[in-house]
């Protein structure tokens, strides 16, 4: 699950690459004087002395007297004091314009749009509430969790859903698996295991800028199945490494030097992250949600972890291998060679010391969890139970404590609003809205005389590029995945193929814009990439991924018998 609500991951505890190494790439001749602040602290904070330049002293009666002397000679004539004006308090409650728009959409559907004969009043009313909820997720009159709770409350107050039905999704296994995945991601960051793995790849492949990019990309693909959060991997593991390497090379955010190294590394890692998330079922929380929604429509993926990996493996690996090279040509860094980066990585590993007890426990626990995810169907252990076993081990052995779990706000926020969306989407299926919509789309496709491959291309492209209107991958899934999957089925597209392809696209469109996913906000927030460049490269790589997944993937899926 990835959204603009960033994971509560602390990067301050991660040891950055040392910028004081003799083998550093930093151009010392350009630095006017040494700084007591670490390079990773940019932007530089204003010192207390410098701040006095912007705080003029009050005008004195006698300019030759010091402020202290002037005050002592005339105690009854105090110096004028300027009372600072308190900053205006931020507006409370919902943002008015987004609130009115979101509510209006539901009211228009409920009272002004004629209800189809095939649809019951309860179903039509639920659709209106659901559309208002989705509009609020896009326009954000309130935080996501708050708005979803309001939608749930309205559905109960209006009698559209009973209390038990409205809250039924809070016991959904997939949602709890997503919540536990956040805790696993915190374990990787807290122990430093993810940082260590990435640093080893920098040491092995980092002699050139292109090799450095491949090292970071491949290390993320290796970590992904056991760290099920693209945003946590970005903010907790790879961004600190990229920033340290870039600053060491004299590549600073927000100025012309950003193109030396930092811009390329950020773009490459950002664009590759979607393919890493699409490679494994457990690499991103929204993957699990997609298969759960498909199951509610009667499309069951047998042995899901293995089936997912087999279908995604070839196109994802091809994209992972081509992405750094394509961006190297289209968005080239000014520094081509980084011969000192392996030495810096080696020095950092030496400073980190040997693998700690907690890191070994984390390795063993995640190997156990992944094994159970792969073999769970054969031995009768559901995926969520495997995750619960892994988390229990981490808690028992002290790698994580309960405070770590309680402070993972993104996990609990996801539990709240995901459950609302999943519950509403499930009820829309139960009351017949989804089947009615898919029937309407089927008639349109039949009128266009499209075969199922043509309908597949049109629907997949529509699902992908609609994401320009969304600020969350998971919000997109909750709003549109079930509807688009039903349209595929109505167009006679093989069910498992449609379900997996939509799920793969859910990961790939996370790199379209600076707001399209949680990791997008993390990488754009570094200041290394200009907004026009991010939009441009996002669209170009979307076309590249469409060619790779549509060409290589189609041939591979035919070989696997998906159609």
MOHUVEN-V931964 format. One record per pair of residues at least 6 apart in sequence whose ideal C-beta (glycine too) atoms are under 6 Angstrom apart, sorted by the first residue. I is the first residue (numbers start at 1). J is the second residue. If there is no record, write none. Layout:
((I & J) (I & J))
This chain:
((1 & 178) (1 & 285) (1 & 286) (1 & 414) (1 & 474) (2 & 230) (2 & 231) (2 & 473) (2 & 517) (2 & 518) (3 & 472) (3 & 474) (3 & 518) (4 & 471) (4 & 521) (5 & 410) (6 & 518) (7 & 231) (7 & 232) (7 & 410) (8 & 408) (8 & 409) (8 & 410) (9 & 189) (9 & 232) (9 & 235) (9 & 236) (11 & 240) (14 & 195) (14 & 240) (16 & 40) (16 & 240) (16 & 244) (17 & 244) (17 & 344) (17 & 348) (18 & 347) (19 & 26) (19 & 39) (19 & 248) (21 & 344) (21 & 347) (23 & 340) (23 & 343) (24 & 248) (25 & 248) (25 & 249) (25 & 340) (26 & 248) (26 & 250) (27 & 250) (39 & 247) (58 & 79) (58 & 80) (60 & 70) (94 & 141) (94 & 142) (95 & 141) (98 & 139) (98 & 141) (99 & 141) (101 & 139) (102 & 132) (102 & 135) (102 & 136) (102 & 139) (102 & 141) (103 & 132) (105 & 131) (105 & 132) (105 & 135) (106 & 128) (106 & 129) (106 & 131) (106 & 132) (109 & 128) (109 & 131) (110 & 128) (115 & 124) (118 & 436) (119 & 436) (123 & 431) (123 & 432) (123 & 433) (125 & 160) (126 & 160) (127 & 433) (129 & 151) (129 & 154) (129 & 155) (130 & 424) (133 & 151) (134 & 479) (136 & 147) (137 & 144) (137 & 475) (144 & 417) (145 & 413) (145 & 416) (145 & 417) (148 & 417) (148 & 420) (152 & 166) (152 & 420) (155 & 161) (155 & 166) (156 & 163) (156 & 166) (168 & 423) (169 & 419) (169 & 422) (169 & 423) (170 & 419) (172 & 422) (173 & 384) (174 & 288) (174 & 289) (174 & 292) (175 & 418) (175 & 419) (176 & 384) (177 & 288) (177 & 383) (177 & 384) (177 & 387) (178 & 285) (179 & 411) (179 & 415) (180 & 387) (180 & 391) (181 & 228) (181 & 285) (182 & 408) (182 & 410) (182 & 411) (183 & 391) (183 & 405) (185 & 227) (185 & 229) (185 & 232) (186 & 404) (186 & 408) (187 & 362) (187 & 394) (187 & 399) (187 & 400) (188 & 194) (188 & 227) (189 & 236) (191 & 358) (191 & 359) (191 & 362) (193 & 359) (193 & 362) (194 & 223) (194 & 237) (195 & 237) (197 & 219) (197 & 223) (198 & 219) (198 & 237) (198 & 241) (199 & 345) (199 & 348) (199 & 349) (201 & 215) (201 & 218) (201 & 219) (202 & 215) (202 & 341) (202 & 345) (203 & 342) (203 & 345) (203 & 346) (205 & 211) (205 & 214) (205 & 215) (206 & 212) (206 & 215) (206 & 338) (206 & 341) (206 & 342) (207 & 339) (208 & 337) (209 & 333) (209 & 335) (209 & 336) (209 & 338) (210 & 328) (212 & 338) (212 & 341) (213 & 268) (213 & 324) (214 & 324) (216 & 238) (216 & 269) (217 & 272) (217 & 320) (217 & 324) (220 & 233) (220 & 276) (221 & 276) (221 & 320) (224 & 276) (224 & 280) (224 & 283) (225 & 280) (225 & 282) (225 & 283) (225 & 370) (226 & 366) (226 & 370) (227 & 233) (228 & 282) (228 & 285) (230 & 273) (230 & 277) (230 & 284) (230 & 519) (231 & 518) (231 & 519) (234 & 519) (234 & 522) (235 & 522) (238 & 269) (242 & 265) (246 & 261) (246 & 262) (249 & 260) (249 & 261) (249 & 335) (250 & 257) (251 & 257) (251 & 258) (251 & 260) (251 & 261) (251 & 262) (253 & 526) (253 & 527) (253 & 528) (254 & 527) (258 & 528) (259 & 334) (260 & 334) (260 & 335) (261 & 333) (261 & 335) (262 & 528) (263 & 528) (263 & 529) (264 & 333) (266 & 523) (266 & 526) (266 & 528) (266 & 529) (267 & 327) (267 & 331) (267 & 537) (268 & 324) (268 & 327) (270 & 511) (270 & 523) (271 & 323) (271 & 511) (271 & 541) (272 & 320) (272 & 323) (273 & 519) (274 & 507) (274 & 508) (274 & 510) (274 & 511) (275 & 316) (275 & 319) (275 & 320) (277 & 283) (277 & 284) (277 & 507) (278 & 312) (278 & 316) (278 & 504) (278 & 507) (279 & 312) (279 & 316) (281 & 287) (281 & 304) (281 & 305) (281 & 308) (282 & 373) (284 & 507) (286 & 473) (286 & 474) (286 & 477) (286 & 506) (287 & 503) (289 & 477) (290 & 477) (290 & 481) (290 & 503) (291 & 301) (291 & 304) (293 & 481) (293 & 482) (294 & 499) (296 & 426) (296 & 429) (297 & 485) (299 & 495) (299 & 499) (301 & 307) (301 & 496) (303 & 377) (305 & 373) (305 & 374) (311 & 500) (314 & 552) (314 & 556) (315 & 548) (315 & 549) (315 & 552) (315 & 553) (318 & 548) (318 & 552) (319 & 545) (319 & 548) (331 & 537) (358 & 399) (361 & 397) (361 & 399) (365 & 390) (365 & 393) (365 & 394) (369 & 386) (369 & 390) (372 & 381) (372 & 386) (373 & 383) (373 & 386) (376 & 383) (376 & 386) (394 & 400) (421 & 478) (425 & 482) (428 & 434) (434 & 482) (434 & 486) (437 & 483) (438 & 486) (438 & 487) (438 & 490) (441 & 487) (441 & 490) (442 & 490) (445 & 455) (445 & 491) (452 & 491) (452 & 492) (452 & 493) (455 & 491) (456 & 493) (459 & 484) (459 & 487) (459 & 488) (460 & 501) (463 & 484) (463 & 505) (464 & 505) (464 & 509) (467 & 476) (467 & 509) (467 & 512) (467 & 516) (470 & 476) (471 & 515) (473 & 506) (473 & 510) (473 & 517) (477 & 506) (484 & 502) (485 & 498) (485 & 499) (488 & 498) (489 & 495) (494 & 563) (496 & 562) (497 & 562) (497 & 563) (508 & 545) (510 & 516) (510 & 517) (511 & 538) (512 & 538) (513 & 538) (514 & 520) (514 & 524) (514 & 534))
